[in-house]
Amino acid sequence: MVKIGVAQIDITPSEPVWLVGYGDREHRSEGTYQPLRAGALLLHGREDSALLITADLIGYDLAFAAECKALLADATGLLPRQIVLTATHTHCAPFFYPWIMPGHPEKNYPLFLKERLVEVAQRAQGNAQPGAISFSRGTSTFGVNRRRPDGKGGVSFAPHPGGAMDRDLDTLWCTDLQDRPIASLTFFGCHPTSLGGYLIGGDYPGYLCRSIEEETGVPALFATGCAGNIRPWYGEDPNHFARPTFDELAAAGRVLAQEVLATFGDAVSVKADNLRIDNAFHLLPYANLPTSEALRESAESSDPRRREWAVTMQVQRSKGPLPDGCPQEIQALHLDDEYCALFLGGEVLAEIGLHLKAILQPRTAIACAYANGLIAYVPSEETYDLGGYEVDGSYHLFIRPAPFVRDVESRIVQQSTRLMNTLH
């Protein structure tokens, strides 16, 4: 028998904050269009447990994730390997750890956030009761690949309906022993970048979850899949990504919620009594570390973000060599012999999630990114030929010294399958 605990908590800042995710913001937030929330789903099996934290945040850096997991472990008696920190990746949430972005990290928000995540985890632990888990998989047409080949050997930032996208709409449904709902947790791989501006909010996942809650009466949680190159597409202009109105955004969330709810009748029982979870860190190597001359040139760039990155790298190099690679955490959750989930650090591109799902067949696998450490974009091997923002145009925003080497996809697949095989 599995025991299930769930809780939700508000994590909206009480005062204006710098927001993260876009390079054109010039001042702090001006209000809230939707409160931010965090959720905790605790699964107790016979011999192992998993605590899945979801939050309306862009993500976490490695340092915050490690400290937060340690605090959660201390507060709950779980081990860090049993705790997963996921994020919806909304771009209308607080700037609270180092990025190369307008503004600066808010000093007070990290402590507030840690306290709230500990509280929601403890609430879930206190609410734990015997129950059952089922799984459903639907599909959605929401979202589109944003890397369109430009015909000149490169790529443009534009809708690419023929590009890769994982359209699986996966949900874990939790019920008590009387078959009454306890909670749901949905995974979908599309960037929550519907809105920009200066209002705090959870984007389409926030509306999706609230719509599901209206139907079920229990907390609905959400975590974003491998969506590094996937974006919402409102209006379906063939060449642009239009910003929706709030009504259009809410409507999109409701449609996704109905697509989720439509799969409930076909949900398959998951025998999670013997669930197991484990994690592993491995290194994603950098390619072509910058020379001193290259850093000096970048320090005089007309791009203020590039200048800030170069100065940061110069300071780091003055203290010692630049690192050769970046740690990535991967967590594998074995639910039963048929169903499993992988949680990957970084903005993982859709092709990698699809690759992992294919290689883990005949098991049904959930692929979740933006977990435990938003290290950088993690490109699939096939995207390297065209380059572009995700491959070599964004690493400096994450304060990385260089892009990753081309074979990071194969490294992730090898590490993920090795980790999953130890649990199966």
Secondary structure, DSSP 8 states (H G I E B T S, - for coil): -EEEEEEEEE---SS---EES-TT--S---EESS--EEEEEEEE-SS-EEEEEEESSS---HHHHHHHHHHHHHHHS--GGGEEE-----SSEE--S--SSSS---SSHHHHHHHHHHHHHHHHHHH-EEEEEEEEEEE----EEEEEE-SSSSEEEEEETTS----EEEEEEEEETTS-EEEEEEEE-----S--TTEE--HHHHHHHHHHHHHHSS-EEEEEBS-TTEE--BTT-TT--B---HHHHHHHHHHHHHHHHTTGGG-EEE-GGG-EEEEEEEEEEBSS---HHHHHHHTT-S-HHHHHHHHHHHHHHHHS---SEEEEEEEEEE-SSSEEEEEESSEE-HHHHHHHHHHTTTSEEEEE-S-S---SEE--GGGTTT--IIIIISGGGGT-SS-B-TTHHHHHHHHHHHHHHHH-
